[in-house]
Structure formats: structure tokens, C-alpha cells
């Protein structure tokens, strides 16, 4: 059965989608059958894997990517019907388009509005080792669905000013989800992103993050790296774009840490 990890932070621009795409890629490189669920209406994880740049053939048929998480969320299609094989071995994608924002409005009218994603994942959970959910940068109904559907949360926090802004509110929401809907939800770890050891600010903020979250902070640090910024425009993870870049090596290390923590059964 798959381990489900929701990557979330209500603050935008923290490297959430970059982390989702590259972690999923390197889990697959570790021979873990992985599904990346793009659950953010912006669809950056979908384009970051080049889906909107690829010809409509084989898995795409004539519908292209009209089969998306919007239909799954509203119970119109099974998750298995919309999953696409990517060009990377052991990595599949459940794509999204901006229509998901409209679907969220309709979702609010459903009786089981909080567990739609969990129920959809249940039916394909035995097909994967890992399922990664890229959630929106907000405490929305979509984000709550992601939390309820997951075994673990992974929290990217940038090593910049206001890094911990909003984190307390997010953790309060996590406590509420645990209490009401998903008592088994755990924090897998906190990932420091956009780290630049040359600046005293990055070093100081990292110290604050470690002081706040202690052993939950991953040893892997995601640096500011031009290759990480360039890779999405080419529709590939950084590990395929430049395998020897600092960003690629950092996410490769993160994937190993994630596997180790999951196998240890992090509390």
C-alpha cells in the first residue's frame, strides 16, 4: 500500500511544487512506483513534468488532459481513469487544469466534501509505493482534502524573512484535521528551501527553523539554484535537466531521507 505524503504550506513561493515534482522524480529513481497528484489549480506540477508540452498520443488519446483531478474531485471519474504515464520510469501523474478552482466551489456543496480525495486514493493505493500530493498555497478545502487523504505532511519553509509566518496557523489546522478526520496524520519533516549559506539571513533563519521544529527538520537543504528555476520551463525535473547541479543533488538526498523516515515509521 502506498505511503501518501501531502506537501503543503499556505505561504506561496516556498518551493512547494518544486519539491513535489523533484521528490516524486527521485523517489521513482529509487525504484519506488510513484504517483504525483497535482492538486493545485495553478497546475505547475503538471506543466513541470512537461505534460502540456507533450504530443497527445498513447495515454492522452483525443481528450488530451481534459481528464483531470477536477472530475475526480466531483466523483465524475475514477482516479485510475485520469492518471498519465510520464516519460520517466515509475513516475505517473494525476494532472490538473485551472478548472479545479471551479470544481472546489462545487465540492463545497457535496456531503462528503472533506474526504473526496481520500476515497479516490483508496481505490488505487495498492498500485504505488508513494503518492505525493502537491496542494495549493492556502488553507482551502483542497488543502484539507489533501491532509485528510495523507499519512504524512511535508512542510517546505524558505530560509528568508517571514519564513515562519503562517506556520503556526497551518499547524493549528493540522491539529484540527487530526482531531476530527485523520488521527493518524504525522509530520514527516520540515524542509528548508532557498538556502544560501553565503548570507547571514539564511543561516539565521535556518537556526530559527531548527529551534522551532528540532529533529523534524530534514538534513537535506534545498539551495538557491538557477537550474532548479530553469528546469520547469523545459518541462522536466531538475534531476533530468541537470543531474549534477546542486539542486538535483539536494533533492536526491531528500528522497533518500524521506524513504528512511517512512521506513522507520516517523511519529
N, C-alpha and C positions, 0 to 999 in steps of 0.2 A: 504493500500500500504506500502511496506517495506521501512524502512529507510536504506539507503546504506552508509556504512562507510568504507573508504579506510584507511588502516593502512600502513603508509609509512615513510620511512627515507632512503635517499640514502646511508647513512653510514651503514655498516654491523655490526652485533654484538651488537645491541642496545636493543634486546629483542622484535623485531617486530613480529616474528612468535609466540613466547611465548605469547605475548599479544593477537594476533589474535585468537589463539586456546583457551586460557583461558577466554578471554572476551566472545567469542561465547558460550563457555560452560556455563558460569554464566548467560548470557542473557537467554539461554534456561532454566536454573534452575529457572529463574524468570518468567517462563511460557510464554516466548516470542519465537514464532516459528522462528528459526534462521537458515540461510544458511551461511556456511563458504566457500568462494571461494578461493582455493589455486591457486594463480596467480604468484607464484614464481617457476621457473624451478627446483630449488633445491628440491621442494616437501616436505619440512619439516612439513608443516601443515597437509599434507596427512598422513605422517608416524606418526606424533604426535597424530593423532587420531586412530592409530593402523590399518589403512586400509590395509597396505601392510603386516600386521601380521595376518589378519583375513582370515578364510577359504572362498573360493569363493562359496558362497551359496546365496540363495534368490536374493537380489538385484544385486549381482555380475555376476550371470549366468556364462556362459563359457568364456565370454570375460574378466573376471577379471576386472582390472581397465584400460583396453585399451580404454575405453570411457572416455576421459579426456577433460580438457579445451583447449587442442591443437585443437581438432576437432571443438569445439565451436567457437574458435577464427577465424578459417578459413571458418566458415559457413558451415561445413560439417555435424554438428549435432546441434540439439537444446539443450539449457542448461538443459531443463527438461529431456532429454534423458540420461544425464551423471550423474545426481545427485544421490548420495547414501545416504541411511539412515544409521546413525551411531548407535552404541549401546546405545547412550544417548538420552533420550526423548527430542523431539522438536529440535534436532540438526541434520542438514543434511550437507553433504559435496559435493562440486564440486571438484573432485580430479585432480591431475596433475602428470605428469612424466617429466623427463628431456627433452622429445621431444618438450616441449613448447619453448625451446630455438631455435629449428629449425623452429617451427611454426612462431616465431617472425620475422625471416628472410623473410618468405613467406608473412607474414602480411604486410610488408613494400611495397609489390607490389600491394596491393589492393587499390581501390579508397577510400573506407571508412575505412581506416586503423586506424583512431583515435577513431571511435565510435562503433567498433565491439562488445566490451563488453557491452556498454550501450544498444545497440539494443537487445542483447541476454538477458540481465537482464529485460528489459521492459516486455518481454513475460511471466515472472514468478514472477514479482514483487508483484502481488496480493496474492501470496501463503505464504508470510512470513511477519513477523513483522520487522525483521532485516536481512540485508545481510552484512556480513563482508568480505572485500577483503584483502587478505594478498599479498601485492605487492613485487616485487623484491627490493633488496638493491641497486638501481641505478635509474638514471633518464632516463629510457628506454621507448620505445614505449609501453611496457606493463604497466609501471607505469602511463604514460599519459592516457592510456585507462582506468585504474582504477580511476584516478582523474575525468575524463570526465563522468564516469558512476555513480559517487557518489554524495550524498547530503552533506557529511561531510568528513573531513580528521581528523585522529587521529595520532598525531606525538609522537612516543616514543623517548625520549632523555636520554641517560645514564648519570648518575652523576659521570662522570670520566673526565680525562684530554681530551681536544679537543671535549668536549661534543657538542658545538655549531658549530663545524667545518662542513661546507657544508650546514648548515641550511638556511643561507641567500640565497644560490643558489636555494635551494628547494623552498623557499617562493617566489622567483622570478618566478620560473616555475609555481607555483600555480597562481600567478597574471596573467601570460600569458594565462593559461588554462581558468581562469575566463573571461578574456577579449575576447578570441577568440571562446571558445567552451562550457563553463559551467559557466555562470554568477551567478548561484545560489550556487556554491560550497562554503562551510563555513569550518572554522577550528573549529572542535568540542572541541578540547583541546590538551594540551601537557602533556605527561605522563612521569614523572621522574622514570627511571628504574635503577636497580642495586645499589640501595641506601644503604649505610652503615653509620648509624648515629655515629658509633664509630670513623670514620675517618674525620679529618678536611677537607680533599679534597671533600668528598661527600657533606658535609654541605655547603662548599663554592660554589661548582658548583650548588647546588640546589638554593642558593641565586641568582646566576647569571641567572639561568633559569627563576626564578620568576621575576627578574628585567626586563628581556627581554620580556617575554610573559605575565606578570602581571596576570590578573584574568583568563586567558586561561589555566593556569596550574591546573591540577586536584589535589584535596586534597589528593587523594589516592597516596601513594608512593609504588613502587614495590621494595622490598628489595632484596639484595643478599641472596639467599636461596637455600640450597642444594636440597630440594625437588623439586623446580622449575627446577633444572638442571637434576634431575633423572627421572621425570615424562615422558618426551618424549621417553626415552629408553624403557619404558613399554607400549608405545602406548596409553597413556591416559592423559587428562588434569590433572593439579595438584589438582584440586578440587575432582577428583575421586581417585587420588593416595594417597593423604594425606589431607583430608578436613580441618584438624585443624592446618596445617602448616601456617607460616607467609605469604608465597607466596599465598596460597589459600585464606586466609582472605583478602589479599590486592586486589586480582582480584575480589573477591566477592563484595568488597566495590566499586571498579571501575565500575562494571556493574551497580550498583545502581546509581552511579553518571552519567554514560552515559545515562541511561533511564531518569533521571531527566532533564539533559541538552537538550535531544532531545524533551522531552515533553514540555519544556519551549520554544523550538524553538530558540536555540542558534544562535546568529548572527555572 
